[in-house]
Amino acid sequence: MKVYRLKRQFNGYKRGTQFYLIVESEFIGVKEFVLRTKDLTNSISINENELLKNFTFIKEIF
């Protein structure tokens, strides 16, 4: 599982909020990602551009 951190405020979440990457899917060249907050209470679905622009990869946990 991968952990990401917000670079800047996004969709009501504060900068620095950590997320787990839960699902990564691709359909006809469009990638979609589902992330959950570290406390697992909220989730968001974003595209690849939003992930690259607003999130920083922190680490991968097994």
N, C-alpha and C positions, 0 to 999 in steps of 0.2 A: 504494500500500500504506500502511496506517495503522499507527502505532506507539503502543502503550499501555504504561503503567507501573502496577505494583501499588501500591495505596494502603496495603494491610495484608497480612499473611501470608495466603496462600490456597492450599489443596491442596498444602501442602509447599513452596511457593515463597516466598522471602523478600520482604519489602517492598522496593519499588524495582526489582524484576526487570522488564526490558523484554521486550515481546512484539510480534510482528508479527501483524496480523489477516490470516489467510490466506483464510478462507471465511466468508461471511455468507449465511445462507439463512433462508427463511420458508416455513412450511407450515401452512396453516389458522390464521394469526394467531400462531403460535409462532415466534419468532426464535431461531436457534441460531448460535453463532459458534465458529470454530476458530481458536485462537491458537497460535503457535509461539514458543518462546524466541528471543531475538535470535541465539544461536549455532546455531539450527535443530536442536537435538538432541532436544527434547521438545515435545509438543503437548498441548493441552487443549481440550475441547469444553464450552462453557458456554451458558447461556441469557441473555436480555437483562437480567434482573434482576441476575444475578451480574456481568455486565459493568459495569452502571451502579454497582453497590454497591462493587465491589472494584478497578476499573481507572480510570485517568485517561488521556484522550487526550493524546498528546504532539505528534505531527505527522503529516503525510501526505507520503510520499515517492513519487516517480514513477519 
